[in-house]
Amino acid sequence: MMAADDADVRARMRPFREPIVLGMVALVTLSNILPRNAVWGVRTRETMASQAAWEHGNRLGGLALLAASGIWIFAAVYLPRRYVKPAGIGAVLLAFAILFISQGWSI
């Protein structure tokens, strides 16, 4: 059986799971260690056009994910628990909307 303290620690750590995983995905995307493919990364018509465009687009996408992850962690620390996930998802969507609009990308 879990002790009450262990359950409390797990409950307090739970809001940090998604943004930490998102941050790890961002670091892999940012580092450009994966080749151009149909599964992983920022896949738009523009980024799939060339290797240079792929690398540039994934660096920008990685930065956007990293920023959204930081906002999500900030939300997990300071917001009431029921607002954490909506704030984090909103940060991810807003980051990519800004990225698509500023870069002129299309799906």
TIRO-2110 file (N, C-alpha, C; in Angstrom, 1 decimal):
// TIRO-2110
0.8, -1.2, 0.0, N, 1, A
0.0, 0.0, 0.0, CA, 1, A
0.9, 1.2, 0.0, C, 1, A
0.3, 2.3, -0.6, N, 2, A
1.1, 3.5, -0.7, CA, 2, A
0.8, 4.3, 0.6, C, 2, A
1.8, 4.9, 1.1, N, 3, A
1.6, 5.8, 2.3, CA, 3, A
0.9, 7.1, 1.8, C, 3, A
0.3, 7.7, 2.7, N, 4, A
-0.4, 9.0, 2.4, CA, 4, A
0.6, 10.0, 1.9, C, 4, A
1.8, 10.1, 2.4, N, 5, A
2.8, 11.0, 1.9, CA, 5, A
3.2, 10.7, 0.5, C, 5, A
3.3, 9.5, 0.1, N, 6, A
3.7, 9.1, -1.2, CA, 6, A
2.6, 9.5, -2.2, C, 6, A
1.3, 9.2, -1.8, N, 7, A
0.2, 9.6, -2.7, CA, 7, A
0.1, 11.1, -2.9, C, 7, A
0.4, 11.9, -1.8, N, 8, A
0.4, 13.3, -1.9, CA, 8, A
1.5, 13.8, -2.8, C, 8, A
2.7, 13.2, -2.8, N, 9, A
3.8, 13.6, -3.6, CA, 9, A
3.4, 13.3, -5.1, C, 9, A
2.9, 12.1, -5.3, N, 10, A
2.5, 11.8, -6.7, CA, 10, A
1.4, 12.7, -7.2, C, 10, A
0.5, 13.1, -6.4, N, 11, A
-0.6, 14.0, -6.8, CA, 11, A
0.0, 15.4, -7.2, C, 11, A
1.0, 15.8, -6.4, N, 12, A
1.6, 17.2, -6.7, CA, 12, A
2.5, 17.1, -7.9, C, 12, A
3.1, 16.0, -8.2, N, 13, A
3.9, 15.9, -9.4, CA, 13, A
3.2, 15.6, -10.7, C, 13, A
2.0, 15.1, -10.6, N, 14, A
1.2, 14.8, -11.8, CA, 14, A
1.0, 15.9, -12.8, C, 14, A
0.8, 17.2, -12.4, N, 15, A
0.6, 18.2, -13.4, CA, 15, A
1.9, 18.5, -14.2, C, 15, A
3.0, 18.0, -13.8, N, 16, A
4.3, 18.3, -14.4, CA, 16, A
4.7, 17.2, -15.5, C, 16, A
4.0, 16.1, -15.6, N, 17, A
4.3, 15.0, -16.5, CA, 17, A
4.3, 15.5, -17.9, C, 17, A
3.2, 16.1, -18.4, N, 18, A
3.0, 16.4, -19.8, CA, 18, A
4.0, 17.5, -20.2, C, 18, A
4.2, 18.6, -19.4, N, 19, A
5.2, 19.6, -19.9, CA, 19, A
6.6, 19.1, -19.9, C, 19, A
7.0, 18.1, -19.0, N, 20, A
8.3, 17.6, -19.0, CA, 20, A
8.5, 16.7, -20.3, C, 20, A
7.5, 15.9, -20.6, N, 21, A
7.6, 15.1, -21.8, CA, 21, A
7.7, 16.0, -23.0, C, 21, A
6.9, 17.0, -23.0, N, 22, A
6.8, 18.0, -24.2, CA, 22, A
8.2, 18.6, -24.3, C, 22, A
8.8, 19.0, -23.2, N, 23, A
10.1, 19.6, -23.2, CA, 23, A
11.2, 18.6, -23.8, C, 23, A
11.1, 17.4, -23.5, N, 24, A
12.0, 16.4, -24.0, CA, 24, A
11.8, 16.2, -25.5, C, 24, A
10.6, 16.2, -26.0, N, 25, A
10.3, 16.1, -27.4, CA, 25, A
10.8, 17.4, -28.1, C, 25, A
10.7, 18.5, -27.4, N, 26, A
11.2, 19.8, -28.0, CA, 26, A
12.7, 19.7, -28.2, C, 26, A
13.4, 19.2, -27.2, N, 27, A
14.9, 19.1, -27.3, CA, 27, A
15.3, 18.2, -28.4, C, 27, A
14.6, 17.1, -28.6, N, 28, A
15.0, 16.2, -29.8, CA, 28, A
14.7, 16.9, -31.1, C, 28, A
13.5, 17.6, -31.2, N, 29, A
13.2, 18.3, -32.4, CA, 29, A
14.1, 19.5, -32.6, C, 29, A
14.5, 20.2, -31.6, N, 30, A
15.4, 21.3, -31.7, CA, 30, A
16.8, 20.9, -32.1, C, 30, A
17.2, 19.7, -31.7, N, 31, A
18.6, 19.3, -32.0, CA, 31, A
18.8, 18.8, -33.5, C, 31, A
17.7, 18.6, -34.2, N, 32, A
17.8, 18.1, -35.6, CA, 32, A
18.6, 16.8, -35.7, C, 32, A
18.4, 15.9, -34.8, N, 33, A
19.1, 14.6, -34.9, CA, 33, A
18.4, 13.6, -35.7, C, 33, A
17.1, 13.8, -36.0, N, 34, A
16.3, 12.9, -36.8, CA, 34, A
16.3, 13.4, -38.3, C, 34, A
16.4, 12.5, -39.2, N, 35, A
16.3, 13.0, -40.6, CA, 35, A
14.9, 13.3, -41.0, C, 35, A
14.7, 14.0, -42.1, N, 36, A
13.4, 14.3, -42.7, CA, 36, A
12.6, 13.0, -42.8, C, 36, A
11.4, 13.0, -42.3, N, 37, A
10.6, 11.8, -42.3, CA, 37, A
9.1, 12.1, -42.3, C, 37, A
8.3, 11.1, -42.4, N, 38, A
6.8, 11.3, -42.4, CA, 38, A
6.2, 11.1, -41.0, C, 38, A
7.0, 10.9, -40.0, N, 39, A
6.4, 10.6, -38.7, CA, 39, A
6.7, 11.7, -37.6, C, 39, A
7.9, 12.1, -37.6, N, 40, A
8.4, 13.0, -36.5, CA, 40, A
8.8, 14.4, -37.0, C, 40, A
8.4, 15.4, -36.3, N, 41, A
8.9, 16.7, -36.6, CA, 41, A
7.8, 17.6, -37.2, C, 41, A
8.2, 18.8, -37.5, N, 42, A
7.3, 19.8, -38.1, CA, 42, A
7.2, 19.4, -39.6, C, 42, A
6.0, 18.9, -40.0, N, 43, A
5.9, 18.4, -41.4, CA, 43, A
4.9, 19.3, -42.1, C, 43, A
5.3, 20.3, -42.8, N, 44, A
4.5, 21.1, -43.6, CA, 44, A
5.0, 21.0, -45.1, C, 44, A
4.3, 21.5, -46.0, N, 45, A
4.8, 21.6, -47.4, CA, 45, A
6.1, 22.3, -47.5, C, 45, A
6.2, 23.4, -46.7, N, 46, A
7.5, 24.2, -46.8, CA, 46, A
8.6, 23.5, -46.1, C, 46, A
8.4, 22.8, -45.0, N, 47, A
9.6, 22.2, -44.3, CA, 47, A
10.0, 20.9, -45.0, C, 47, A
9.1, 20.2, -45.7, N, 48, A
9.4, 19.0, -46.4, CA, 48, A
10.1, 19.3, -47.8, C, 48, A
10.2, 20.5, -48.2, N, 49, A
10.7, 20.9, -49.5, CA, 49, A
12.2, 20.6, -49.6, C, 49, A
13.0, 20.8, -48.6, N, 50, A
14.4, 20.6, -48.6, CA, 50, A
15.0, 20.2, -47.3, C, 50, A
16.2, 19.7, -47.2, N, 51, A
16.8, 19.4, -45.9, CA, 51, A
17.0, 20.7, -45.1, C, 51, A
17.4, 21.8, -45.8, N, 52, A
17.7, 23.0, -45.0, CA, 52, A
16.4, 23.6, -44.4, C, 52, A
15.3, 23.5, -45.2, N, 53, A
14.0, 24.0, -44.7, CA, 53, A
13.5, 23.1, -43.6, C, 53, A
13.8, 21.8, -43.7, N, 54, A
13.4, 20.8, -42.6, CA, 54, A
14.1, 21.2, -41.3, C, 54, A
15.4, 21.4, -41.4, N, 55, A
16.2, 21.7, -40.2, CA, 55, A
15.8, 23.1, -39.6, C, 55, A
15.6, 24.1, -40.4, N, 56, A
15.1, 25.4, -39.9, CA, 56, A
13.7, 25.3, -39.3, C, 56, A
12.8, 24.6, -40.0, N, 57, A
11.5, 24.5, -39.4, CA, 57, A
11.4, 23.7, -38.1, C, 57, A
12.2, 22.7, -38.0, N, 58, A
12.2, 21.9, -36.8, CA, 58, A
12.9, 22.6, -35.6, C, 58, A
13.9, 23.5, -36.0, N, 59, A
14.5, 24.3, -34.9, CA, 59, A
13.5, 25.3, -34.4, C, 59, A
12.7, 25.9, -35.3, N, 60, A
11.7, 26.8, -34.8, CA, 60, A
10.6, 26.1, -34.1, C, 60, A
10.2, 24.9, -34.6, N, 61, A
9.2, 24.1, -33.9, CA, 61, A
9.6, 23.7, -32.5, C, 61, A
10.9, 23.3, -32.4, N, 62, A
11.5, 22.9, -31.1, CA, 62, A
11.5, 24.1, -30.1, C, 62, A
11.8, 25.2, -30.6, N, 63, A
11.8, 26.4, -29.7, CA, 63, A
10.4, 26.7, -29.3, C, 63, A
9.4, 26.6, -30.2, N, 64, A
8.0, 26.9, -29.9, CA, 64, A
7.5, 25.9, -28.8, C, 64, A
7.9, 24.6, -29.0, N, 65, A
7.5, 23.6, -28.0, CA, 65, A
8.2, 23.8, -26.6, C, 65, A
9.4, 24.2, -26.7, N, 66, A
10.1, 24.5, -25.4, CA, 66, A
9.5, 25.6, -24.7, C, 66, A
9.2, 26.7, -25.4, N, 67, A
8.5, 27.9, -24.8, CA, 67, A
7.2, 27.5, -24.2, C, 67, A
6.4, 26.7, -25.0, N, 68, A
5.1, 26.3, -24.5, CA, 68, A
5.2, 25.4, -23.3, C, 68, A
6.2, 24.5, -23.3, N, 69, A
6.5, 23.6, -22.1, CA, 69, A
6.9, 24.5, -20.9, C, 69, A
7.6, 25.5, -21.1, N, 70, A
8.0, 26.4, -19.9, CA, 70, A
6.7, 27.1, -19.4, C, 70, A
5.9, 27.6, -20.3, N, 71, A
4.6, 28.2, -19.8, CA, 71, A
3.8, 27.2, -19.1, C, 71, A
3.7, 26.0, -19.6, N, 72, A
2.9, 24.9, -18.9, CA, 72, A
3.5, 24.6, -17.5, C, 72, A
4.8, 24.5, -17.4, N, 73, A
5.4, 24.3, -16.1, CA, 73, A
5.1, 25.5, -15.2, C, 73, A
5.2, 26.7, -15.7, N, 74, A
4.8, 27.9, -14.9, CA, 74, A
3.3, 27.8, -14.4, C, 74, A
2.5, 27.4, -15.3, N, 75, A
1.0, 27.2, -15.0, CA, 75, A
0.9, 26.1, -13.9, C, 75, A
1.7, 25.0, -14.0, N, 76, A
1.6, 23.9, -13.0, CA, 76, A
2.0, 24.4, -11.6, C, 76, A
2.9, 25.4, -11.6, N, 77, A
3.4, 25.9, -10.3, CA, 77, A
2.4, 26.9, -9.7, C, 77, A
1.9, 27.7, -10.5, N, 78, A
1.1, 28.9, -10.0, CA, 78, A
-0.4, 28.8, -10.1, C, 78, A
-0.9, 28.1, -11.0, N, 79, A
-2.4, 28.1, -11.2, CA, 79, A
-3.0, 26.9, -10.4, C, 79, A
-4.3, 27.1, -10.1, N, 80, A
-5.1, 26.0, -9.5, CA, 80, A
-5.0, 24.8, -10.4, C, 80, A
-5.1, 23.6, -9.9, N, 81, A
-4.8, 22.4, -10.7, CA, 81, A
-5.8, 22.2, -11.8, C, 81, A
-7.1, 22.7, -11.7, N, 82, A
-8.0, 22.5, -12.8, CA, 82, A
-7.8, 23.3, -14.0, C, 82, A
-6.9, 24.4, -13.9, N, 83, A
-6.6, 25.2, -15.0, CA, 83, A
-5.3, 24.9, -15.6, C, 83, A
-4.5, 24.0, -15.1, N, 84, A
-3.2, 23.7, -15.6, CA, 84, A
-3.2, 23.1, -17.0, C, 84, A
-3.9, 22.0, -17.2, N, 85, A
-3.9, 21.4, -18.5, CA, 85, A
-4.5, 22.3, -19.6, C, 85, A
-5.6, 23.0, -19.3, N, 86, A
-6.1, 23.9, -20.4, CA, 86, A
-5.1, 25.0, -20.7, C, 86, A
-4.5, 25.5, -19.7, N, 87, A
-3.4, 26.6, -19.9, CA, 87, A
-2.3, 26.0, -20.8, C, 87, A
-1.9, 24.8, -20.4, N, 88, A
-0.7, 24.2, -21.2, CA, 88, A
-1.1, 23.9, -22.6, C, 88, A
-2.3, 23.3, -22.8, N, 89, A
-2.7, 23.0, -24.2, CA, 89, A
-2.9, 24.3, -25.0, C, 89, A
-3.4, 25.3, -24.3, N, 90, A
-3.6, 26.6, -25.0, CA, 90, A
-2.2, 27.2, -25.3, C, 90, A
-1.2, 27.1, -24.5, N, 91, A
0.1, 27.6, -24.8, CA, 91, A
0.7, 26.9, -26.0, C, 91, A
0.5, 25.6, -26.1, N, 92, A
1.0, 24.8, -27.3, CA, 92, A
0.3, 25.3, -28.5, C, 92, A
-1.0, 25.4, -28.5, N, 93, A
-1.7, 25.8, -29.7, CA, 93, A
-1.4, 27.2, -30.1, C, 93, A
-1.2, 28.1, -29.1, N, 94, A
-0.9, 29.5, -29.4, CA, 94, A
0.5, 29.6, -30.0, C, 94, A
1.5, 28.8, -29.5, N, 95, A
2.8, 28.8, -30.0, CA, 95, A
2.9, 28.4, -31.4, C, 95, A
2.1, 27.3, -31.8, N, 96, A
2.2, 26.9, -33.1, CA, 96, A
1.3, 27.8, -34.1, C, 96, A
0.3, 28.4, -33.6, N, 97, A
-0.5, 29.3, -34.4, CA, 97, A
0.4, 30.5, -34.7, C, 97, A
1.2, 31.0, -33.8, N, 98, A
2.1, 32.1, -34.0, CA, 98, A
3.2, 31.7, -35.0, C, 98, A
3.7, 30.5, -34.8, N, 99, A
4.7, 30.0, -35.7, CA, 99, A
4.2, 29.9, -37.1, C, 99, A
3.0, 29.3, -37.3, N, 100, A
2.5, 29.1, -38.7, CA, 100, A
2.2, 30.4, -39.3, C, 100, A
1.7, 31.4, -38.6, N, 101, A
1.3, 32.7, -39.1, CA, 101, A
2.6, 33.5, -39.5, C, 101, A
3.6, 33.5, -38.5, N, 102, A
4.8, 34.3, -38.8, CA, 102, A
5.7, 33.7, -39.9, C, 102, A
5.6, 32.4, -40.1, N, 103, A
6.5, 31.8, -41.1, CA, 103, A
5.7, 31.6, -42.4, C, 103, A
4.4, 31.8, -42.4, N, 104, A
3.6, 31.6, -43.6, CA, 104, A
3.5, 30.2, -44.1, C, 104, A
3.5, 29.3, -43.1, N, 105, A
3.4, 27.9, -43.4, CA, 105, A
2.0, 27.5, -43.6, C, 105, A
1.8, 26.4, -44.3, N, 106, A
0.5, 25.8, -44.6, CA, 106, A
0.5, 24.3, -44.3, C, 106, A
-0.6, 23.7, -44.0, N, 107, A
-0.6, 22.3, -43.8, CA, 107, A
-0.8, 21.5, -45.0, C, 107, A
END
